[in-house]
Amino acid sequence: MFANLLQLFGRRSPADYEHAFVREVQVARKPKRDPRIERLLVIGWILIALKSAVVWWACAHYPVPFHPLWVILPTVAFATLCTAVYLGRR
């Protein structure tokens, strides 16, 4: 806002002044996905599935004062967030 206000009182710049700031635009290719990270994500999801099954079994087998989804849903939500961040950054 103040830069435009100062131009009103100052000397006018040449017409190509506004275009002088963009010299060159380079478009880089998307980086390739790291297979180790993707393997780690798959292993993580397998471990989450195993944990969910064990927690569900344990809550059904033992008298606990909470529902198993109180443990399973936050785990799945954060894993989904991590996976979405990894896949969405491409």
FENURQUI-V422315 format. One line per field, one symbol per residue. phi: phi as a letter, one per 20 degrees, with the letter a starting at -180 (. if undefined). psi: psi as a letter, one per 30 degrees, with the letter a starting at -180 (. if undefined). burial: 1 if it has 24 or more other ideal C-beta (glycine too) atoms within 12 Angstrom, else 0. A space follows every 10 residues. Layout:
# FENURQUI-V422315
phi=???
psi=???
burial=???
This chain:
# FENURQUI-V422315
phi=.fffffffee ffeffeffef feebcddeff fffeffffff ffffffffff ffffffffff edfdebefff efffffffff fffffffefe
psi=eeeeeefefa kkllegefff fjekkkjklk kkkjfeeeee eeeeeeeeee eeeeeeeeee ekjkglkfff eeeeeeeeee eeeeeefff.
burial=0000000000 0000000000 0000000000 0000000000 0000000100 0000100000 0000000100 0100100010 0000000000
